[in-house]
Amino acid sequence: MRPARMPTIVAALLSVATLFACAPAEQSAEQSAAPTTVTSTAPAPRAPQPTPPGSTSTSEDCTPGDLADSGFGGHLRTHRILTSTAEYFHFQVRDNAYDSCRDLSWVTLDGTIGDINGEHARPAGTVVFFSGADPVTDYQPRLYAGVDNVRRLDENAALITWRHNRDPRTSEESYSLADGRLEAIGYSTPSELRRTVPILDLLHPPLDSQAGLPPAGNAHGSPYAAELPTGRYLVPLNNEHTLQCELGRDDGVIADCHATFEAHWDERGSNHVTYTISPAQITTGIASAPHARDLPSLTRDSMYRVGTAVVDLRVPNVAKIGLEPGQGVHISPGHVGEIRD
């Protein structure tokens, strides 16, 4: 009868269970005996596999916040931060991997180090790490020549590939977050270079932009530094030439700009330009600019959405204003015309 076979089956199952129970113990003993030395000459090997592409927040109940609302957001008003060498890092956010729902996330910054006006500058880049919505304060973001790549190793660890303008041309540093502290767990960057490069001073309060604008930044792929309401703004072409523009009206007037400098945009010496749609038309003339006191100012090297207008200030000495990037009016100190990108 079938019930008579039960002891044999039970014995077999117990044997298998005993075999599986013993294997981890033996492996654990072998692992305990193995050395776990981490040197400072190369990134430490890590057992965890990289997080799969497309993996984002760790909690389904958490909605990632905007970079502008993070503990770093105030620095986005001026796009410059004081350094340990009393210079200024003028930056743009190159890669935005900020996620306030994760224990560890980051942004990659590209720019230059120079004086407060960005002169006498040299290329630089760094990575700012976050734990939740705040930058990790015990980590000092070093300013090397640039950042080639940042790769997540596991939920609380990342590997940075740095770029240098001298030997070695590239190096790697791996960091791990544990108990709220971010530590370097391995690096191939020469110790002398690590000691001598400038460091971002994130403990210093954000510099005052005097611009009256909300901080820039969007964690979810927006191309705009900020999205602002229709109104009058100062639009800098460079340090010496600024426009005063009414932007983004909903009556078809996309830009109504006055030069605050002595402009000669045509033979009449025009200093006033309007760009309208339906039909698209650029009109120049001579007119006095309205009173400009306390107007908010846009900043160079950024692109904004202002009402219905897109304002692109990423090209030196030029403002491009239209309904979308690549079309509209091109304004520089000595020229007004149609955008021809």
Secondary structure, 3 states (H helix, E strand, C coil): CHHHHHHHHHHHHHHHHHHHHHHHHHHHHHHHHCCCCCCCCCCCCCCCCCCCCCCCCCCCCCCCCCHHHCCCHHHHCCCEEEECCCCEEEEEEEEEECCCCCCCEEEEEEEEEECCCCCCCEEEEEEEEEECCEECCCCCCECECEEEEEEEEECCEEEEEEECCCCCCEEEEEEEEECCEEEEEEECCCHHHHHHCCEECCCCCCCCCCCCCCCCCCCCCCCCCEEECCEEEEEECCCCCEEEEEECCCCCEEEEEEECCCCCCCCCCCCEEEEECCCCEEEEECCCCCCCCCCCECCCCCEEEECCEEEECCCCCCEEEECCCCCCEEEECCEEEECCC
